[in-house]
């Protein structure tokens, strides 16, 4: 590509407005270099009215695997930098990234979430197990669901894995099905994989 063509391509690609404070202090927000680059990519696409760019595109831009993009998005969610929301457009549900949460974080007041590394590792391992059983990468919404089981509903990671295995045995590869299993078990005071095994021995699962 000639220098002139390269310059023209650069100019017609347009520009994105990004807060200078974020660029200069992104580490104070708890962001890694890759997370910042991903966030800037999402801002760029949002400025072009693409509020939910696909994983393949983001993977190509960041020169990482789609699985790694999923992990980065999940990390940004845990750090309250973004959320995945759904809105109704012409009667159809449409997902989008809400990128405004970062402006609600007061760095100077220490208003940051410290991500527990153990929880982060647990989530990553669990996501990998889901992807193996489902035979495909999880979508951002699915990753958010798995994260919610651990961090919002406070289900034990081992128990979620058992619920996944139950769904696989039933050949029901469905998150709603797994969620129903977990909710049912909670009502029966089954909180860990060991509780599950004990209930199974006592025929107390049905």
MARBA-3410 file (N, C-alpha, C, O; in Angstrom, 1 decimal):
206
0.9,-1.2,0.0,0.0,0.0,0.0,0.9,1.2,0.0,1.8,1.3,0.8 ~ 0.6,2.2,-0.9,1.4,3.4,-1.0,1.1,4.3,0.2,0.1,4.1,0.9 ~ 2.0,5.2,0.5,1.8,6.1,1.7,0.6,7.0,1.5,-0.1,7.2,2.5 ~ 0.3,7.4,0.2,-0.9,8.2,0.0,-2.2,7.5,0.2,-3.1,8.0,0.9 ~ -2.2,6.2,-0.2,-3.4,5.4,0.0,-3.6,5.1,1.5,-4.7,5.1,2.0
-2.4,4.9,2.2,-2.5,4.6,3.6,-3.0,5.8,4.4,-3.8,5.7,5.3 ~ -2.6,7.0,4.0,-3.1,8.2,4.6,-4.5,8.5,4.4,-5.3,8.9,5.3 ~ -5.0,8.2,3.1,-6.4,8.4,2.8,-7.3,7.4,3.6,-8.3,7.8,4.2 ~ -6.8,6.2,3.7,-7.6,5.2,4.5,-7.7,5.6,5.9,-8.7,5.4,6.6 ~ -6.6,6.2,6.4,-6.5,6.6,7.8,-7.5,7.7,8.0,-8.2,7.7,9.0
-7.6,8.7,7.1,-8.5,9.8,7.3,-10.0,9.5,7.1,-10.8,10.0,7.9 ~ -10.3,8.6,6.2,-11.7,8.3,6.0,-12.3,7.3,7.0,-13.5,7.1,7.1 ~ -11.4,6.8,7.8,-11.9,5.9,8.9,-12.6,6.6,10.0,-13.3,6.0,10.8 ~ -12.3,7.9,10.1,-13.0,8.8,11.1,-12.3,8.8,12.4,-11.2,8.2,12.5 ~ -12.9,9.5,13.4,-12.2,9.6,14.7,-13.2,9.3,15.8,-14.4,9.5,15.6
-12.7,8.9,16.9,-13.6,8.7,18.1,-13.1,9.5,19.3,-11.9,9.7,19.5 ~ -14.1,10.1,19.9,-13.8,11.0,21.1,-13.8,10.1,22.3,-14.7,9.4,22.7 ~ -12.6,10.1,23.0,-12.4,9.3,24.2,-11.8,10.3,25.3,-11.0,11.1,25.0 ~ -12.3,10.1,26.5,-11.9,10.9,27.6,-10.4,10.8,27.8,-9.9,9.7,28.0 ~ -9.7,11.9,27.9,-8.3,11.9,28.1,-7.9,11.3,29.4,-6.8,10.7,29.6
-8.7,11.6,30.4,-8.4,11.1,31.8,-8.4,9.5,31.8,-7.5,9.0,32.4 ~ -9.3,8.9,31.1,-9.3,7.5,31.0,-8.0,7.0,30.3,-7.4,6.0,30.9 ~ -7.6,7.6,29.2,-6.4,7.1,28.6,-5.1,7.3,29.4,-4.2,6.4,29.5 ~ -5.1,8.4,30.2,-3.9,8.7,31.0,-3.9,8.0,32.3,-2.8,7.8,32.9 ~ -5.1,7.5,32.8,-5.1,6.9,34.1,-5.8,5.5,34.1,-6.4,5.1,35.1
-5.8,4.9,32.9,-6.6,3.6,32.8,-6.2,2.6,33.8,-7.0,1.8,34.3 ~ -4.9,2.6,34.2,-4.5,1.6,35.2,-5.1,1.8,36.6,-5.3,0.9,37.4 ~ -5.5,3.1,36.9,-6.1,3.4,38.1,-7.6,2.9,38.1,-8.2,2.7,39.2 ~ -8.1,2.7,36.9,-9.4,2.1,36.8,-9.4,0.5,36.9,-10.4,-0.1,36.8 ~ -8.2,0.0,37.1,-8.0,-1.4,37.2,-7.9,-2.1,35.8,-8.0,-3.3,35.7
-7.7,-1.3,34.7,-7.7,-1.9,33.4,-6.3,-2.3,33.0,-5.3,-1.7,33.3 ~ -6.2,-3.5,32.3,-5.0,-3.9,31.7,-4.9,-3.2,30.3,-5.8,-2.6,29.8 ~ -3.7,-3.3,29.7,-3.5,-2.7,28.4,-4.5,-3.3,27.4,-5.1,-2.6,26.6 ~ -4.7,-4.6,27.4,-5.6,-5.3,26.4,-7.1,-4.9,26.7,-7.8,-4.7,25.8 ~ -7.4,-4.7,28.0,-8.8,-4.3,28.3,-9.1,-2.9,27.8,-10.2,-2.6,27.3
-8.1,-2.0,27.9,-8.2,-0.7,27.4,-8.4,-0.7,25.9,-9.3,0.0,25.4 ~ -7.6,-1.4,25.2,-7.7,-1.5,23.8,-9.1,-2.0,23.3,-9.7,-1.5,22.4 ~ -9.6,-3.0,24.0,-10.9,-3.6,23.7,-12.0,-2.5,24.0,-12.8,-2.3,23.2 ~ -11.9,-1.8,25.1,-12.8,-0.8,25.5,-12.9,0.3,24.4,-13.9,0.8,24.0 ~ -11.7,0.7,24.0,-11.6,1.8,22.9,-12.2,1.3,21.6,-12.8,2.0,20.9
-12.0,0.0,21.3,-12.6,-0.6,20.1,-14.1,-0.5,20.2,-14.8,-0.2,19.3 ~ -14.7,-0.9,21.4,-16.1,-0.8,21.6,-16.7,0.6,21.5,-17.7,0.8,20.9 ~ -15.9,1.6,22.0,-16.3,3.0,21.9,-16.3,3.4,20.4,-17.2,4.0,19.9 ~ -15.3,3.0,19.7,-15.2,3.3,18.3,-16.4,2.8,17.5,-17.0,3.5,16.7 ~ -16.7,1.5,17.7,-17.9,0.9,17.0,-19.2,1.6,17.4,-20.1,1.8,16.6
-19.3,1.9,18.7,-20.5,2.6,19.2,-20.7,3.9,18.5,-21.8,4.3,18.2 ~ -19.6,4.6,18.3,-19.6,5.9,17.6,-20.1,5.7,16.1,-20.5,6.7,15.5 ~ -20.0,4.5,15.6,-20.4,4.2,14.2,-21.8,3.5,14.3,-22.2,2.9,13.3 ~ -22.5,3.6,15.4,-23.8,3.0,15.6,-23.8,1.5,15.6,-24.8,0.8,15.3 ~ -22.6,0.9,15.8,-22.5,-0.6,16.0,-22.3,-0.9,17.5,-21.2,-0.9,18.0
-23.5,-1.1,18.1,-23.4,-1.2,19.6,-23.1,-2.6,20.1,-22.9,-2.8,21.3 ~ -23.0,-3.6,19.2,-22.7,-4.9,19.6,-21.8,-5.6,18.5,-22.3,-6.6,17.9 ~ -20.6,-5.2,18.3,-19.7,-5.8,17.3,-19.5,-7.3,17.6,-19.4,-7.7,18.8 ~ -19.4,-8.1,16.6,-19.2,-9.5,16.8,-17.8,-9.9,17.2,-16.9,-9.1,17.1 ~ -17.7,-11.0,17.8,-16.5,-11.5,18.4,-15.4,-11.7,17.4,-14.2,-11.4,17.6
-15.7,-12.1,16.2,-14.8,-12.3,15.1,-14.1,-11.0,14.8,-12.8,-11.0,14.6 ~ -14.8,-9.9,14.7,-14.3,-8.6,14.3,-13.3,-8.1,15.5,-12.2,-7.7,15.2 ~ -13.8,-8.2,16.7,-13.0,-7.8,17.8,-11.7,-8.6,17.9,-10.6,-8.1,18.2 ~ -11.8,-9.9,17.7,-10.7,-10.8,17.7,-9.6,-10.4,16.7,-8.4,-10.4,17.0 ~ -10.1,-10.1,15.5,-9.2,-9.7,14.5,-8.5,-8.3,14.8,-7.3,-8.2,14.6
-9.3,-7.4,15.4,-8.7,-6.1,15.7,-7.6,-6.2,16.8,-6.6,-5.5,16.8 ~ -7.9,-7.1,17.8,-7.0,-7.2,18.9,-5.9,-8.2,18.7,-5.0,-8.4,19.6 ~ -6.0,-9.0,17.6,-5.0,-10.1,17.4,-5.0,-11.1,18.5,-3.9,-11.5,18.9 ~ -6.1,-11.4,19.0,-6.3,-12.5,20.0,-7.4,-13.4,19.6,-8.2,-13.1,18.7 ~ -7.5,-14.6,20.3,-8.6,-15.5,19.9,-9.9,-15.0,20.4,-10.0,-14.1,21.2
-11.0,-15.5,19.8,-12.3,-15.1,20.2,-12.6,-15.4,21.7,-13.3,-14.7,22.4 ~ -12.0,-16.5,22.1,-12.1,-16.9,23.5,-11.5,-15.9,24.5,-12.0,-15.6,25.5 ~ -10.4,-15.4,24.0,-9.7,-14.3,24.8,-10.5,-13.1,24.9,-10.6,-12.4,25.9 ~ -11.2,-12.7,23.8,-12.1,-11.6,23.7,-13.2,-11.8,24.7,-13.6,-10.8,25.5 ~ -13.8,-13.0,24.8,-14.8,-13.3,25.7,-14.3,-13.0,27.2,-15.0,-12.5,28.0
-13.1,-13.5,27.4,-12.6,-13.4,28.8,-12.3,-11.9,29.1,-12.6,-11.5,30.3 ~ -11.9,-11.1,28.2,-11.7,-9.7,28.4,-13.0,-9.0,28.7,-13.1,-8.1,29.6 ~ -14.0,-9.3,27.9,-15.3,-8.7,28.2,-15.9,-9.1,29.5,-16.4,-8.2,30.2 ~ -15.7,-10.3,29.9,-16.1,-10.8,31.2,-15.4,-10.0,32.3,-16.0,-9.7,33.3 ~ -14.1,-9.8,32.1,-13.3,-9.1,33.1,-13.8,-7.6,33.2,-13.9,-7.1,34.3
-14.1,-7.0,32.1,-14.6,-5.6,32.1,-16.0,-5.5,32.8,-16.3,-4.5,33.5 ~ -16.8,-6.6,32.7,-18.1,-6.6,33.4,-17.9,-6.7,34.9,-18.5,-6.0,35.7 ~ -16.9,-7.6,35.3,-16.7,-7.7,36.7,-16.1,-6.4,37.4,-16.4,-6.2,38.5 ~ -15.4,-5.7,36.6,-14.8,-4.4,37.0,-15.8,-3.2,36.9,-15.5,-2.1,37.2 ~ -17.0,-3.5,36.5,-18.1,-2.5,36.3,-17.8,-1.5,35.2,-18.3,-0.4,35.3
-17.0,-1.9,34.3,-16.6,-0.9,33.2,-17.7,-0.9,32.1,-18.0,0.1,31.5 ~ -18.3,-2.1,32.0,-19.4,-2.2,31.0,-20.4,-3.2,31.4,-20.1,-4.1,32.3 ~ -21.6,-3.2,30.8,-22.6,-4.2,31.0,-23.2,-4.6,29.7,-23.1,-3.8,28.7 ~ -23.7,-5.8,29.6,-24.5,-6.2,28.4,-25.9,-6.0,28.6,-26.5,-6.7,29.5 ~ -26.6,-5.2,27.9,-28.0,-4.9,28.1,-28.8,-5.4,26.8,-28.2,-5.7,25.8
-30.1,-5.4,27.0,-31.0,-5.8,25.9,-32.1,-4.7,25.7,-32.6,-4.3,26.7 ~ -32.4,-4.4,24.5,-33.5,-3.4,24.2,-34.3,-4.0,23.1,-33.9,-4.9,22.4 ~ -35.5,-3.4,23.0,-36.5,-3.9,22.0,-36.4,-3.0,20.8,-36.6,-1.8,20.9 ~ -36.1,-3.6,19.7,-36.1,-2.8,18.4,-37.1,-3.5,17.4,-36.8,-4.6,17.0 ~ -38.2,-2.8,17.1,-39.2,-3.4,16.2,-39.6,-4.7,16.6,-39.8,-5.6,15.8
-39.8,-4.9,17.9,-40.4,-6.2,18.4,-39.3,-7.3,18.6,-39.7,-8.4,19.0 ~ -38.1,-6.9,18.3,-37.0,-7.9,18.5,-36.0,-7.5,19.5,-35.6,-6.3,19.6 ~ -35.6,-8.5,20.4,-34.6,-8.2,21.4,-33.2,-8.0,20.8,-32.8,-8.8,20.0 ~ -32.6,-6.9,21.1,-31.2,-6.6,20.6,-30.3,-6.3,21.7,-30.6,-5.4,22.5 ~ -29.1,-6.9,21.7,-28.1,-6.7,22.8,-27.2,-5.6,22.4,-27.0,-5.3,21.2
-26.7,-4.9,23.4,-25.7,-3.8,23.2,-24.8,-3.7,24.4,-25.2,-4.1,25.5 ~ -23.7,-3.1,24.2,-22.7,-2.9,25.3,-23.0,-1.5,25.9,-23.0,-0.5,25.2 ~ -23.3,-1.4,27.2,-23.5,-0.1,27.9,-22.1,0.3,28.4,-21.6,-0.3,29.3 ~ -21.5,1.3,27.8,-20.1,1.7,28.1,-20.0,2.9,29.0,-18.9,3.4,29.3 ~ -21.2,3.3,29.6,-21.2,4.5,30.4,-20.9,4.3,31.9,-20.7,5.3,32.6
-20.8,3.1,32.3,-20.6,2.8,33.7,-19.3,3.3,34.2,-19.1,3.7,35.4 ~ -18.3,3.4,33.3,-16.9,3.8,33.8,-17.0,5.3,34.3,-16.1,5.6,35.1 ~ -17.9,6.1,33.8,-18.0,7.5,34.2,-18.6,7.6,35.6,-18.6,8.7,36.2 ~ -19.1,6.5,36.1,-19.7,6.5,37.5,-18.7,6.1,38.5,-19.0,6.1,39.7 ~ -17.5,5.7,38.1,-16.4,5.3,39.0,-15.6,6.5,39.4,-15.0,7.2,38.5
-15.5,6.7,40.7,-14.6,7.8,41.2,-13.3,7.2,41.7,-13.2,6.7,42.8 ~ -12.3,7.3,40.8,-11.0,6.8,41.1,-10.4,7.4,42.4,-9.8,6.6,43.2 ~ -10.5,8.7,42.5,-9.9,9.4,43.6,-10.5,8.9,45.0,-9.8,9.0,46.0 ~ -11.8,8.6,44.9,-12.5,8.1,46.1,-12.3,6.6,46.4,-12.9,6.0,47.3 ~ -11.5,6.0,45.5,-11.3,4.6,45.6,-12.5,3.7,45.3,-12.7,2.6,45.8
-13.4,4.3,44.4,-14.7,3.6,44.1,-14.4,2.5,43.0,-15.0,2.6,41.9 ~ -13.6,1.6,43.3,-13.2,0.5,42.4,-13.5,-0.8,43.0,-13.4,-1.0,44.2 ~ -13.8,-1.8,42.1,-14.0,-3.1,42.5,-12.7,-3.9,42.4,-12.1,-3.9,41.4 ~ -12.3,-4.4,43.5,-11.1,-5.3,43.5,-11.5,-6.7,43.1,-12.2,-7.3,43.9 ~ -11.1,-7.1,42.0,-11.5,-8.5,41.5,-10.7,-9.5,42.2,-9.4,-9.5,42.1
-11.3,-10.4,42.9,-10.7,-11.5,43.6,-10.1,-12.5,42.5,-10.9,-13.0,41.7 ~ -8.8,-12.7,42.5,-8.2,-13.5,41.5,-8.7,-14.9,41.6,-8.8,-15.6,40.5 ~ -9.0,-15.4,42.8,-9.5,-16.8,42.9,-10.8,-16.9,42.2,-11.1,-17.9,41.4 ~ -11.7,-15.9,42.4,-13.0,-15.9,41.7,-12.8,-15.8,40.2,-13.6,-16.4,39.5 ~ -11.9,-15.0,39.8,-11.6,-14.8,38.4,-11.2,-16.1,37.7,-11.6,-16.5,36.7
-10.3,-16.8,38.4,-9.8,-18.1,37.9,-10.9,-19.1,37.9,-11.0,-19.9,36.9 ~ -11.7,-19.1,38.9,-12.9,-20.0,39.0,-13.8,-19.8,37.8,-14.2,-20.8,37.1 ~ -14.1,-18.6,37.5,-15.0,-18.2,36.4,-14.4,-18.7,35.1,-15.1,-19.3,34.3 ~ -13.1,-18.4,34.9,-12.5,-18.7,33.6,-12.5,-20.2,33.4,-12.7,-20.7,32.3 ~ -12.2,-21.0,34.5,-12.2,-22.5,34.4,-13.6,-23.0,34.1,-13.8,-23.9,33.3
-14.6,-22.4,34.7,-16.0,-22.8,34.5,-16.4,-22.5,33.1,-17.1,-23.3,32.5 ~ -16.1,-21.4,32.6,-16.4,-21.0,31.2,-15.8,-22.0,30.2,-16.4,-22.4,29.3 ~ -14.5,-22.4,30.5,-13.9,-23.3,29.6,-14.6,-24.7,29.6,-14.7,-25.3,28.6 ~ -15.1,-25.1,30.8,-15.8,-26.4,30.9,-17.2,-26.3,30.1,-17.6,-27.3,29.5 ~ -17.8,-25.1,30.2,-19.1,-25.0,29.4,-18.8,-25.0,27.9,-19.5,-25.7,27.2
-17.7,-24.4,27.5,-17.4,-24.4,26.1,-17.0,-25.7,25.6,-17.3,-26.1,24.4 ~ -16.4,-26.6,26.4,-16.0,-27.9,26.0,-17.3,-28.7,25.9,-17.5,-29.5,24.9 ~ -18.2,-28.6,26.9,-19.5,-29.4,26.8,-20.4,-28.9,25.7,-21.1,-29.8,25.1 ~ -20.4,-27.6,25.5,-21.3,-27.1,24.5,-20.7,-27.2,23.1,-21.4,-27.1,22.0 ~ -19.4,-27.4,23.0,-18.7,-27.6,21.7,-18.6,-26.3,21.0,-18.5,-26.3,19.7
-18.6,-25.1,21.7,-18.5,-23.8,21.0,-18.1,-22.8,22.1,-18.3,-23.0,23.3 ~ -17.6,-21.6,21.6,-17.4,-20.5,22.6,-18.7,-20.0,23.1,-19.7,-20.0,22.4 ~ -18.7,-19.5,24.3,-19.9,-18.9,24.9,-20.1,-17.5,24.4,-19.1,-16.8,24.1 ~ -21.3,-17.1,24.3,-21.5,-15.7,23.9,-21.3,-14.8,25.1,-21.3,-15.3,26.2 ~ -21.1,-13.5,24.9,-21.0,-12.6,26.0,-22.1,-12.6,27.0,-21.9,-12.6,28.2
-23.4,-12.8,26.5,-24.5,-12.9,27.4,-24.5,-14.2,28.2,-24.8,-14.2,29.4 ~ -24.0,-15.3,27.6,-23.9,-16.5,28.3,-22.8,-16.4,29.4,-22.9,-17.0,30.5 ~ -21.7,-15.8,29.1,-20.6,-15.6,30.0,-21.1,-14.7,31.2,-20.8,-15.0,32.4 ~ -21.9,-13.7,30.9,-22.5,-12.9,32.0,-23.4,-13.7,32.9,-23.4,-13.5,34.1 ~ -24.1,-14.7,32.3,-25.0,-15.6,33.1,-24.2,-16.4,34.0,-24.5,-16.6,35.2
-23.1,-17.0,33.5,-22.2,-17.9,34.4,-21.6,-17.0,35.5,-21.6,-17.4,36.6 ~ -21.2,-15.8,35.1,-20.6,-14.9,36.1,-21.6,-14.6,37.2,-21.3,-14.5,38.3 ~ -22.9,-14.4,36.7,-23.9,-14.0,37.7,-24.2,-15.1,38.7,-24.5,-14.9,39.8 ~ -24.1,-16.4,38.2,-24.3,-17.5,39.1,-23.3,-17.5,40.3,-23.7,-17.8,41.4 ~ -22.1,-17.1,39.9,-21.1,-17.1,41.0,-21.1,-15.8,41.8,-21.0,-15.9,43.0
-21.2,-14.7,41.2,-21.0,-13.4,41.8,-22.3,-12.7,42.3,-22.2,-11.9,43.3 ~ -23.4,-13.0,41.7,-24.7,-12.4,42.2,-25.5,-13.4,43.0,-25.9,-13.1,44.1 ~ -25.7,-14.6,42.4,-26.4,-15.6,43.1,-25.6,-16.4,44.1,-26.2,-17.1,45.0 ~ -24.3,-16.3,44.0,-23.4,-17.0,45.0,-23.5,-18.5,45.0,-23.5,-19.1,46.1 ~ -23.7,-19.1,43.8,-23.7,-20.5,43.7,-22.2,-21.0,43.8,-21.4,-20.3,43.2
-22.0,-22.1,44.4,-20.7,-22.7,44.4,-20.3,-23.2,43.0,-21.1,-23.8,42.3 ~ -19.1,-22.9,42.6,-18.6,-23.2,41.3,-18.7,-24.7,41.0,-19.1,-25.1,39.9 ~ -18.4,-25.5,42.0,-18.4,-26.9,41.8,-19.9,-27.4,41.5,-20.1,-28.3,40.8 ~ -20.8,-26.7,42.2,-22.2,-27.1,42.1,-22.7,-26.7,40.7,-23.5,-27.4,40.0 ~ -22.3,-25.6,40.2,-22.6,-25.1,38.8,-22.1,-26.2,37.8,-22.8,-26.5,36.8
-20.9,-26.7,38.0,-20.3,-27.7,37.2,-21.2,-29.0,37.2,-21.4,-29.6,36.2 ~ -21.6,-29.3,38.4,-22.5,-30.5,38.5,-23.8,-30.3,37.7,-24.3,-31.2,37.0 ~ -24.4,-29.1,37.8,-25.6,-28.8,37.1,-25.4,-28.9,35.6,-26.2,-29.3,34.9 ~ -24.2,-28.4,35.2,-23.8,-28.5,33.8,-23.8,-30.0,33.3,-24.3,-30.3,32.3 ~ -23.2,-30.8,34.1,-23.1,-32.3,33.8,-24.5,-32.9,33.7,-24.8,-33.7,32.9
-25.4,-32.5,34.7,-26.8,-33.0,34.6,-27.5,-32.6,33.3,-28.2,-33.4,32.8 ~ -27.3,-31.4,32.9,-27.9,-30.9,31.7,-27.3,-31.7,30.5,-28.1,-32.0,29.5 ~ -26.0,-31.9,30.5,-25.4,-32.7,29.4,-26.0,-34.1,29.3,-26.3,-34.6,28.3 ~ -26.1,-34.7,30.5,-26.6,-36.1,30.6,-28.1,-36.1,30.0,-28.5,-37.1,29.4 ~ -28.8,-35.1,30.3,-30.2,-35.0,29.8,-30.2,-34.5,28.4,-31.3,-34.4,27.7
-29.0,-34.2,27.8,-28.9,-33.6,26.4,-29.7,-32.4,26.2,-30.3,-32.1,25.2 ~ -29.7,-31.5,27.3,-30.4,-30.2,27.2,-29.3,-29.2,27.4,-28.9,-28.8,28.5 ~ -28.8,-28.6,26.3,-27.8,-27.6,26.3,-28.4,-26.3,26.3,-28.4,-25.5,25.4 ~ -28.9,-25.9,27.5,-29.7,-24.7,27.6,-29.5,-24.1,29.0,-29.5,-24.8,30.0 ~ -29.2,-22.8,29.0,-28.8,-22.1,30.2,-30.0,-22.0,31.2,-29.9,-22.0,32.4
-31.2,-21.9,30.6,-32.4,-21.8,31.4,-32.6,-23.1,32.2,-33.1,-23.1,33.3 ~ -32.4,-24.2,31.5,-32.5,-25.5,32.2,-31.5,-25.6,33.3,-31.9,-26.1,34.4 ~ -30.3,-25.2,33.1,-29.3,-25.3,34.2,-29.7,-24.3,35.3,-29.5,-24.7,36.5 ~ -30.2,-23.2,35.0,-30.6,-22.2,36.0,-31.7,-22.8,36.9,-31.7,-22.6,38.1 ~ -32.7,-23.5,36.2,-33.8,-24.1,37.0,-33.2,-25.2,37.9,-33.7,-25.3,39.1
-32.2,-25.9,37.5,-31.6,-27.0,38.3,-31.0,-26.3,39.6,-31.2,-26.8,40.7 ~ -30.3,-25.3,39.4,-29.6,-24.6,40.5,-30.6,-24.0,41.5,-30.4,-24.1,42.7 ~ -31.6,-23.4,40.9,-32.7,-22.8,41.8,-33.4,-23.9,42.6,-33.6,-23.7,43.8 ~ -33.7,-25.0,41.9,-34.3,-26.1,42.6,-33.5,-26.6,43.7,-33.9,-26.9,44.8 ~ -32.2,-26.8,43.4,-31.3,-27.3,44.4,-31.1,-26.4,45.6,-31.1,-26.8,46.8
-31.1,-25.1,45.3,-31.0,-24.1,46.4,-32.2,-24.2,47.4,-32.1,-24.2,48.6 ~ -33.4,-24.4,46.8,-34.6,-24.5,47.6,-34.5,-25.8,48.5,-35.1,-25.8,49.6 ~ -33.8,-26.8,48.1,-33.6,-28.0,48.8,-32.3,-28.0,49.7,-31.9,-29.0,50.2 ~ -31.8,-26.8,49.8,-30.6,-26.6,50.6,-29.4,-27.4,50.1,-28.5,-27.8,50.9 ~ -29.3,-27.6,48.8,-28.1,-28.2,48.2,-27.2,-27.1,47.7,-27.5,-26.4,46.7
-26.1,-26.9,48.5,-25.3,-25.8,48.2,-23.9,-26.1,47.6,-23.2,-25.3,47.1 ~ -23.5,-27.4,47.8,-22.2,-27.8,47.3,-22.3,-29.1,46.5,-23.4,-29.8,46.5 ~ -21.3,-29.5,45.8,-21.3,-30.8,45.1,-21.4,-31.9,46.1,-22.0,-32.9,45.8 ~ -20.9,-31.8,47.3,-21.0,-32.8,48.3,-22.5,-33.0,48.7,-23.0,-34.1,48.9 ~ -23.1,-31.8,48.9,-24.6,-31.9,49.3,-25.3,-32.6,48.2,-26.3,-33.4,48.5
-25.0,-32.4,47.0,-25.6,-33.0,45.8,-25.4,-34.5,45.9,-26.4,-35.3,45.8 ~ -24.2,-35.0,46.2,-23.9,-36.4,46.2,-24.7,-37.0,47.4,-25.2,-38.1,47.2 ~ -24.8,-36.4,48.5,-25.5,-36.9,49.7,-27.0,-37.0,49.3,-27.6,-38.0,49.7 ~ -27.5,-36.0,48.7,-29.0,-36.0,48.3,-29.2,-37.1,47.3,-30.3,-37.7,47.3 ~ -28.3,-37.3,46.4,-28.4,-38.4,45.4,-28.5,-39.7,46.1,-29.3,-40.6,45.7
-27.6,-39.9,47.1,-27.6,-41.2,47.8,-28.9,-41.4,48.5,-29.4,-42.6,48.7 ~ -29.5,-40.3,49.0,-30.8,-40.4,49.7,-32.0,-40.3,48.8,-33.1,-40.3,49.3 ~ -31.7,-40.3,47.5,-32.8,-40.2,46.5,-33.7,-39.0,46.8,-34.9,-39.0,46.7 ~ -33.0,-37.9,47.2,-33.7,-36.7,47.6,-33.7,-35.6,46.5,-33.9,-34.4,46.8 ~ -33.4,-35.9,45.3,-33.2,-34.9,44.2,-34.5,-34.7,43.5,-34.7,-33.6,42.9
-35.4,-35.6,43.5,-36.6,-35.5,42.7,-37.8,-35.0,43.5,-38.9,-34.9,43.0
END
